[in-house]
Amino acid sequence: MPPRNLRGIALMLCAVAVFASMDALLKFLSAHYPPLQVSALRGFASLPFIALPYLLTGRATQLLAQRPGMHLLRGLIMVVIMIGFVYAVRELTLADAYAIFLSAPLMVTALAALLLGEDVGWRRWIAIAVGLIGALTMLKPSGSSLITWGAIGAFVSAFAYASNAILLRVLTRTDSTASVALWSITVMAVVSAALAVAVDGWQAVRADHWLQIAGIGLAGAIAQMLLIEAFRSAPASVIAPFEYTALFWGITIDWVVWSALPSLRVLTGGAIVIGSGLYIIWRERQIALAQPIAARAAEGNVPP
């Protein structure tokens, strides 16, 4: 596997771990504030941690946007991601929300093929279909007779995230990591705040919550930079499946903090989704190993 792909995978693993800590704090806040306001607070809290290091070290030019229209679009998509996910973690356990959200990497692989022209063969298409079936089995994580709104929120958030990942792949060709993070989060924060005021009315933030909000901001800024660098380093179809490690973090945090464990339905569906993702990773590696041999064969250096 190329070194840049390995770097992208390592960055993705770190991003997922940091995002998990942020999501736990989001779950705490979601019990006190509407999802739109939580989304806005998460965005505004991250902005200083992204912008100040560049402003204070004379690197402000790296914050300039080369493609403002795409930054705006990504920011709007991030609003959908945050609202859906915050609602999901408010209604479900963290592990349940993650298990459904983890259908996103499969969607990324599919969208990377359809929109970016990345090579995804029929075997991986089958793996994507099987994984999505696993995700559908988890749309009733509580085992109730009806699909829960929390599960729908997680699924909508997953699809929006997959779309966001494709935009990241395009944006990082022209814009710096800091620029992509800053402007997308700014749009998300401003739009979420405006909607929060219009829909729910802005609730006064309790003094004892500001430390949690600062933690969300710091974790969100670090995780966002790691995520952007991951997508800059490697194709989306290579690194996206490593987001499945989020389920490990979700189960661990639920068990340690809330003394909750995922249901059998979630474990079954999650196993199907993760199994599909692992197959995609294995298939990607087989193709990568076969390409040099095929190239040498075409040049006549090895027998066909």
Secondary structure, DSSP 8 states (H G I E B T S, - for coil): --HHHHHHHHHHHHHHHHHHHHHHHHHHHHTTS-HHHHHHHHHHHHHHHHHHHHHHTT-GGGG--S-HHHHHHHHHHHHHHHHHHHHHHHHS-HHHHHHHHTTHHHHHHHHHHHHH-----HHHHHHHHHHHHHHHHTSSTT--SS--HHHHHHHHHHHHHHHHHHHHHHHTTTS-HHHHHHHHHHHHHHHHHHHHHHHT------GGGHHHHHHHHHHHHHHHHHHHHHHHHS-HHHHGGGGGHHHHHHHHHIIIII-----HHHHHHHHHHHHHHHHHHHHHHHHHHHHHHHHHHHTTSS--
